[in-house]
Amino acid sequence: MTENYILTFTAEDRVGLVAAVAGFLAEYEGFILDSQQYADLDQKRFFMRVEFTGAGKKFPSSLDALTEKFSVIGKQYALDWTLVSGAVKPNIVIAVSKGSHCLNDLLHRWKTGGLPVNIVAVVSNHENLRALTEWHGVPFHHFPVSDENRAEQEQAILDIMDQNSAEYLVLARYMQILSDNMSEKLAGRGINIHHSFLPGFKGAKPYHRAHARGVKLIGATAHFISEDLDEGPIIEQAVDRVDHRASVEDMIRIGRDIEAQVLAKAVKWAGEHRILLNGNRTVVFR
């Protein structure tokens, strides 16, 4: 089976970027399977994702060779680019506390082939979800946290990521606020699910406050973590309608379903290299 490759890049917008990529692939007999691009006219930035495969004898025989040849284009057009094999799934570590719905959903999707990632470990400040995690054959690491040991606990999580060559840390209802240092180290690599339709009802007990306000829409937001709590670049959001009959418990139940679906989409898109950062926003090539 022929291997696929995924090229993503961003650059200052200028004439000829698409032509340069297409011309490169034509020169080396690459066959484009999917191509998407976006020009942010306000920021004068250009974003592109191209999935392709080899279609002739001139196509480089390895990812390293392909990368070396494309680096000429990357340098010429000052691209901020990545080139990866579509056959290689990124490793992720999942952080959880006591809530199981997002973790259970991710593990099930991964186990049944629905997520293009490798879940290499689960870390938690509680023991509650060890049995669920290990039933799926994933290592579980218990790292209790307090104000006194927070720095050491966060470093232990980073060590697990390093040991497993994990590209992402996914906060699947991890109910701890990360330090600024941790958030900075995970910029663009930490994905969080917020149990609210940001920017409304941030912080604790959002469904209780939403119920008190009589909202008609509840939702969830997947976003990259940042030093500003729940202010990182948004990846995906979804909502569902409720009415005056909905209790707090109804909202929590509906909200949990939305959270699981939204987080799964964000993880899937990250695994397929579909998310590019654009300042405090994202470009998501679905």
N, C-alpha and C positions, 0 to 999 in steps of 0.2 A: 504494500500500500504506500502511495506517495505521501511524503510528509508535508504538512501545511505549515506556513509561517505567518506570524502576525507582526506587522509593523505599525507602530503608533508614534506620532510626533506632534509637537507644537512648535510654532516659530512666528516671528514677526511676519505679518501678512505681506505678501509680495507676489507679483506676477511670476508664474512659471513653476510653482511648487508642485502642483499636480502633474504637470508635464514632466518634471524632473523625475518623479517617482515612476510614472508610467513608462517613461523612456528608459530608465534603468532596468525595469522588469522586462521590457521588450528586448533590450540589448542582450540580457542574459537568459532569455527564453523562459521567463516566469509567466504563469497564468493566473490572472486575478480572479479570485473566487467571490470576494465581497469588498466593496470600497465605500467608505463614508467620509465626508468632510464637512467642516463648519467654519465659517469666517465670522469672528466677533468683530463687527465693524466699529463698535465703540472703543474696544481695547486694541484694535488693529492686530489681533492675533488670529492665527490659522491653526486648525486642528484636523488631524486625519488619522484614520485607521484603515489599513489594507490587509486583507487576508489573501494569501496567494500560495501557489505551489510551483514546483518545477515542471517544465513541459518540453524540455529539449536538452541536448548534450552540453550546451554552454552554461546550463544552470549550475551554480557552485555545489560541490558535493557535500558540504557540511555547513552548519550554522556559523561556525567560526569563519569559514571562507566567505560566506555570504555577508557576514557582519563587516569583515575587512573591506570588501568591495563597496558596500553601501556607505561606509564611513567617509568616502570621498564626497558623496552627495551631502551627507550630514554636515560635513565641514563647510562645503561650498555655500550652503543655504543657512548655516547657523541653526540647525535643527536641534531641539531637545527631544531625542528619539530613543526608542527601545525596539529591539527586534528579538522575538522569541519563537521557539518552536511551539506550534499548536498542540503537539503531542504531550508536552510537559505541563502538568497541572501544578499550580502554585501551592505550597504548603501553608496551612493556616493553623493558628492556635485560637481556641475559643475560651473566653473568660466568662464565668457565670457566678451567680450567688446561690439563691435558693429557688428562684422561678425556673421551671423546667420547659415551658412551652416552646421557646425559641430554640433552645438546645436540642430538644427532642425532634423538632421539625428539621433542623439542619442535619442532625445525625441520620434521620430517616432518608432525607433526600440524597445525602452523600452515599449511604449504604446501598441505595437502589439505583445509583448512577445518575441522579438528577442534578448533581452539583459538580462542576468542572474544577474541583479543588481536592487536595488531600488534607483531611483533618488529622493532624499529627499529635495533638495533645489538647486536653481540656484542663484549665487551671481555675481554682475557685478558692474563695475565702471561707467556704463552708464545705462540709462533707456530704451534704444532702444528695448531690447528683452523681456521686461516685458509682453507684450500682448501675444507673442508666448509661453512664459513659462507658464503663468497662464491659457491659453487656454488648455494646457495639464494637468492642475490641480496640478501644482508644485509651491510651494512658491517661490517668487522672492524677493531678497534682494538687494537694491541699496546702495552701499558703495563707494561714490566718493573718489578719491585718489589724493593726491598731495605730493610734497616732504615734506611738513610740517606735514601731518597726516598719512604718510605711515605706521608707526608702529601700530597706532591705527586701521587703516583700515585692516591690515593683521590680527591683533588680533581678529577683528570682524568676519573675515572669519573663523578663527580657532574656535571661539566660536560657530558659526553655525554648524561646523563639530562636536564639542563636544556635543552640544544640541541634535543633530540627530544621535549620535553614528556612524558617517560616517567613513568608513575605508579609503576612497580615496577622493582626490580632483583632478578633471579632468579639465585641462586647455584647453578649447575648443576654441582656438584662443583668449585667454585672453592676451591682448596686454600690459601687465605690467611686468617688470622684478621684480621677487620676491627678497626680501632681503636675505642675507646669513642666517639670523636667521630663516626666514620662510622656506627656502629651507632645512635647517638642521632638522627642526621639521617635515617636510614632506618627509624625506628620505625614499624611498621605498613605499611611499603612495601618491605621487603626479605624475600624468601622464600628459605629455604635448604633443601637436602635433606641429611639426615644419614644416612650409610650404617650405621645401627644403629637398633634399636628403643629409642628413648630411654625412660628415662634410663640404660639399661645400655650399657656399652662405648663411652663417649664418647672422643673424641680419636683418636689414630693407630692404625692396624692393628686395627680392631674385629673383623674376621673372624678374624684370627689369634688374638686373645684369646678370641673366642667358641668357636673350635675347641678351644682348650686347655681350656676349661671344659666341653666336651661338651654345648653347648646343643642343644635340640631344635627351637627356633624362632629364625629369623633374620628381620630385617625392615628397614624404613626409615621415617624420620620427616621429614615436611615441616613446617617451623615458621617463624615470623617470627624474624628475627634480633634479638638484644638484646645489651646490654653484657656479660651473663653468657654465656660460651661455651656454645652448644647448650642454653640454658635458656629460649629465647623461647617464646611461645604456640604450642602445637601445632595444626596445621591438619589433618593427615591422617597416618595410620599404616597399615602393612600388614605381614603376616608370612607366612612359608611354613615348612612343616615340613621338617626334615632329620633324619637319624639318624646312627648311628655310622659308616656307610660314607662319609659326606660328607667330602671333603678340603677344605683351605683354598681350593683353586681352585674346587671345586664351590660352596662358600659364596659366593665372590666372584661367580661367574657368576649364581647365583640372586639374590644381593643386587642386582646391577646391574639385573636385570629389575624387581625390586620398586622400586628407587629411581626408575627412569624412570616407572613407572606412578603412583607416589605423587606425584611432583613434577608430572606432567601434570595430575592431579586438582586439586592446589592452585592451579596457574596457571589452569586452567579456571574454578574457583570464584571466584578473584579477578577474572577477566575478566567474570564474570556478577554481580559484586557480591553474592556469597553469604556472605562472611566478615565478621563483626563482632567486634571485640575486646571481651573481657570480663575486664579485669584481665590476669592472666597466663594466661588461657585464651581460647578462641575459641568463638563461636557460628557454626556453618556450616549454612546453610539449603540442603540438597541438593535 
